[in-house]
């Protein structure tokens, strides 16, 4: 049986966002232990914005793919209706 779990990864790496955690490797490990694979949604423009400071988000995406998870595009760019970011 295949179980997919989807996460918008750009929110996780947004340093100004109060949500925790700010990394995905722990979640990947938990899901792998359960035989699940994660689908990481990403807004490509975020890779050139603050959520990818120092390339952290890009490295996490490459690591996730290397571990058998999937990265999909969530649009290219959009603004948050609450903060305008």
N, C-alpha and C positions, 0 to 999 in steps of 0.2 A: 504494500500500500504506500502511495506517495502522499506526503503531507507537506504543503508549502506554507510558509509564513512570510508575510510581506512587511517591510519596514521602510519608511522614508528616511534614508540615511542622512540627507542634508540637514534635517532637524536635529539629529543626534550630535552632529559635529558643529552646530551653531553655538559658539561660545556665549552669545548673549541670551540664549534660551535657557530657562530654568530646568528643563527636563534632564533627567539623569538616566542612564549613564551617558558619558560622552565618548564612548567607544563601542565597537561591536564584537570584538574577539571573544568576550565572555559569553555573549548570546550565541555566537556561532558554536562554541564548545558545548553549550547546553543542548542546543538543537541537534548537533551531530550525535551526542550521546543518546538522543531519543530517535535517531534515524531520520531526522528531518533535514530539509534544506531550506535556506533562507533566500528569499527574493528581495534584493535591495533596490528600492526605487531611488533614483537620483536625478536631480535637476542639473544637467551638464554645466550650466552657467556657474553653479556653485563651486565648481572646480577652479575657477579663477577669482573667487570671492573669499571673504574672510573664513567661511567654514573649512576651507582647505589650507589654512595657514601652515606653512612649512611642508605642504604636501601630505599632511596626515590623513585626510579623507581619501585621497587618491591611493595611498599605500594600503589603506584598509580595504578598499574595493578590489585592488589587485590580489591581496591576500585572500579575500573571501572567494574570488573566482578560482584561485589556486586550490582552495579547500573544497571545491565542488559546488559552491553556491552560485547564484545567478544575479547579475546586475542588469536592470532595465531602466530605460529612460522615462522620466516623469516630466514630459514637456521639455522645454529648453530653458525658459525663463518665465517667471511669474512673480507677481507681487502679493504679499500677504495683505488680506483685507483689513486686518487689525492694526498692523504696524507700518504698512506701506513698503516694507523691505522685500 
